[in-house]
Amino acid sequence: MKNALLALSLVSLVACGKDDAAADSDVLMSSDIDSIVGWVADPNALVKGEAHSGQYSLRVDPTHEFSPGFSSLIGRMTATRPRGAKLEAWVYATDKNSAAKLEFVIKEADGKEALHEQVKIAESAGEFGKWVKVSRDIVFPKTVSYSSQVVIYVSRAEATSPAYVDDITLTALR
């Protein structure tokens, strides 16, 4: 009886571990922005103190047109071609003029854009002066392959007030 209970507990733990591992394998990228400190060319493009987690976030404002960006080949992020991806991020719109955009772009091997999705920060946040989690499911075009490049960044667009982005995660849609 004692051995049967121990075996049942062990099977339950192993099963939980497999579920967690499977969920983690679908995460294509995740960044809390703190990990890029020291690697970006313009240290003023990162803001210390205004962050959802950690110490740093991406910022755009009238003096910063674009944030540092993420770029990787799909084949480096996953071994199998996903149907698409769920883009999640925490955004902070200071006011209605924080009209910046979180940009998601896929470029083919020849450099041509195959997809360009935008999340309007002020509109998606719905609230000002606080961190809000936003998410968008993005279905990839049929032409996306191992050598297609994913690019994620923040653009100022028409923003006249600062907008911030932190804790970006990209998860495969299977």
Buried (B, 14 or more C-beta within 10 A) or exposed (E): EEEEEEEEEEEEEEEEEEEEEEEEEBBBBEBBBBEBEEEBEEEEBBBEEBBBEBBBBBBBBEEBBBBBBBEBBBBEBBEEBBEBBBBBBBBBBBBEBBBBBBBBBBBBEEEEEBBEBBBBBBEBBEEBEEBBEBEBEBEBEEEBBBEBBBBBBBBBBEBEBBBBBBBBBBBBEE
